[in-house]
């Protein structure tokens, strides 16, 4: 079964591992990513490659922007050398002719799964099409892409946004990194009967700088998260241990509160920096087993 078939099959668990492409021209950087993928490819269905752009944030810049290798360049190498499926992210709003880009990427790079990403601000005027417009163009052209999108569970009217994008041809959605179950449980319940897959995203936290970076990226973090993850306590539990336990509880909360006809669910594990790769692999191993068992235990998902 190919990746698109897996994502649309109710009884099949689907797991992504998200890794950031390296800086271009850095000796051995791509080889290091390939080595990382070798370590986790038996645990995942696809590698998810974000597109990193230098966007203006409303908060003070605390991290220097580093250009990255194009996801499609790295993605085609991962597929060719490791035989692992790849999902690339494409920010569609910056160039007007997205259709040519998708044609070229399919024909030259051999890729056919993409997450469409819009602009940072709905108030900005961008040169390129929106996510909805891009999906419509790709579908009208008959290109064999399986398209997905990004979802922010805490955003107002998010379920309506997802349903509109699904109607435009998007088949799956990856959430923002989750640190609280309330919004995602509510969103999944409002997506009752939707025939799309929602990938629940988690990332390990091992240092205060991880939270600072996630906050700068715009991730919605609970106000008491710093205190919970960074406090010292009995038993010697580390910040990483607490973030892993929290992710496990959120995953279980979602499955414990599914609506009668839930959307398909997937798992997306991210490591937001090189320091957290080992932690992300540990999170992938534990949550992957838990997620697969939860899918198997839900006969109404089959």
N, C-alpha and C positions, 0 to 999 in steps of 0.2 A: 504494500500500500504506500503510495507516495504521500508527501507531507500534507498536501491539500486534502487528500482523502482522509488522513488521520484527523486533521483539524475539524472536519465536518462529520466525523463518525462519533455518535454519542457514547459508545462504550470504550473508546480508546483514550487513555490518558496521554496528554501531549505536554512536553517539557522543553522550554527554551533556556539557554544560558546566554546572558547578555555580556558582551565584552567590548570595551572601547578600542577602536583601531589605534595603532601606534602613530607617533609623529613620523612624517616622511623623512627619508634620508638617514635615519638613525640606524647605524650598523647593527645587524642582528635582531632588529625589533620585530619584523614580520616573522622571522624564524621562531622568536620567543612566543609569539601568539600561537603559531602552529603547534609548538610544544605544549602550550596550555590546553589547546583544544584536544590534543591527543589524550590528555589526562582525564577529560570529562566526556568525550564523545560517546562512550558506552552508556552514559547516564542520561543523555538528552536526545531529543528528536531534531533539534536544529540549534544553530548558533545565531543569536540575534545581534546585529551590528548597528549601533546608533550612528547617526550623522551629526558630527559636532560642528557647530557654527558659532561665530563670534557675535552673539546677540546682546543688545543693551538690556541690562537688568534695571528694575526700579530701585533695587538696593545697591549699596556701595560695592564696587568690584573688589573682591578679596582674593580672586584667583586669576592668574595670568592665562589668557587664551593661548592654547597651543594648537596649531593646525594639525589635522589628522589625515591619514591615508583614507582615500575614498572607500566607503563600505563595499562598493561593487568590485573594486580592485582586490581588496583583501578577501571578499566573499568568494570570488571565482577561484582564488588560489586555495582556499579552504576546501571547496568542493572538489577541485581537481586533484589535490594532493592527499586529502584525507577521506574523501567520499562522504562528507558530512553535509547535510542540508543547511542552507543559510537563509535567513530573513534579513533583508537590509532595510534601514530606515531612510526615507527620502523626504527632506524638507522641500515642499513643492512651491512655496510662495515667492521665491527669490528670482526665478527665471520664468519667462512667459511660455516658452515652448517645452512643456513637460512631456508631451507625447513623443517627440523625437528622442528625448532622453530615455524613456521607457522602451522604445523600439530598439535603440542602440544597446541598452543594457541587456535586453533579452537575447538579441542576436549575437552580440560580441562577447558578452560575459556569461551567458547561459543561465541567468538568474530569473526567477519568476515568482518570488514571494517578497512583498514589500509592505512596510508600515508607512502610510502617508502621514506626514507631520505638517501642521499648519504654522502660522506665524506666532510670535511671542505675544502679540497684542492684537485684539480684535479691532482696536481703534486705529491701527497703523495702515497706511496705504502701501501695499506690496505690488511688485511688478508681475508676479506670477499668479496662477489660479489658486483657488481655495482647495481644500481636501475634497469637498463635494464635486467641484468642477473637474478636478483631475480624475477622480474616479469615473465620472461620466464620460470623459474623453477616452480613457483607457478602455472602458466597456464598449463605447460606440465604435472604436477602432477594431474591436475583436481581438485585442492582444491577450495572450493566455496567462495573465498575471492573477495571482491570488493576493488580494489587497486587504490590508488591515489598517487600524487607526490607533490613536492614543486616547485613553479615557482618564479623566480626573474625577474620582468618585465624589469628592466634596463639592464639586461645582453645581450650581443651581441648574435645574432642568437637564441634568446630564443624561438621564435615560432617554429623553426626547432627542437629544443630539445623536446618541448611539443609534436609535431607531432610524433617524433620517439618513445617517451614513450607511447603515446596513441596507436600506432601500436603494441607495446609490451604488451598491455593489461591494461594500466592505464586509468581509467574512469573519474577521477576528479583531480583537482589541486588546492591547496591553495596558494595564493600569499604571498610574504613577506608583512609585514605591510606597507600600502600605505599612503604616505604623499604628493603625487603629482600625477596629473592625466595624464601627458603627456605620460609616458612610458606605463602605463596600457591601456590607450586608443589605443595607437599604437599597443600594443600586441594583444588586442582583435580584432582589425581590421585585423591583419595578420592571425588570427585564424578563419577567415571566413570559414564556412562549416564544422568546426571540431565538431564531435559528442561527446563532453566531456563537463563537467561542470567546470567552473573556479570560485573558491570562492574568492571574494574580501575581503581582511583582513584589519581590522581597530582596533586600540587600543587607549584608552584615554591617554592623557598626562596631568598630573596635577602638575609636579615638574621638575626642571632642571635635576634631577638625572634620570628621566625616559628617557630623550633624551640621556644622557650619556650611559645608559644601552643599549638602542636600537642601538646606534652607535657601542658600543663594540661588540654586537651580530652580527654586519655586515649589519644592515639594511641601505639601501641607503636613506639618509636624505638630502633634499634640503639644500643648503648652508645657505639660509636665514631663515630656519625654526625656529631656536632658537630665532631670533629677532622677528619673527612674533608671535610665541606662548607665549613668555615670557615678551614681552613689556607691559608696563602699558598704558592704553588708556582710552578714554572717554566711559562712560556708565558702567564702572566697570566690563567689560567682563574678566573672569578668563582665565587662561591657558587651563583649561579643556573645557570651553565654546568654545574657539577658535579651539581646536582640534576637538570638535564635529561638529562645523560648517564646518571645512575643510573637514572632512570625508564625510559629507552630500554633499558638492559641488563635491567632487571626484566621489562619487556614481552617482550623476546626470550627470556629464560629461561623464562617461562611457556609460550610457544609451542614452544620447543625440547624441552619435557618433558611434552607432553600425553599423557594416557592413550589407550588405543585408541579409546574412545568418549567424548570429552570433552564437558563441558557447553558451551553456547554462551558466547562471551566478548564483552564489550563494553568500551568505554573511557569513563571519567568523569574530566574534567579540572576541578579546583577552583582558585579563587584565594581564599586565606583572608583577604586584606585588599585594600584599594583599591590599595596600593602595588604589588601583584604582578599587577595586571590585564594589563599589557603582556606580562609574562613568561608568564602563563597562556595568552595568545593564541599566543605563540611555541611553547609546549609543545603546545598543541592542534594547531597546524599540523604540527609535526614528528611527534609521536606519532600523530596522526590518519592521516597518510600511511603511516607504518610499520605501524600496526595494520591498516589496510585491505589493505595488500599481504600481510601475514601471513595474514589471513583468506582472501584470494584464492588463496594458495599451498597451502592445506590442503584438498585434495579430499575428505577424510573429514569435513569440516565441512559440506559441501554436501548 
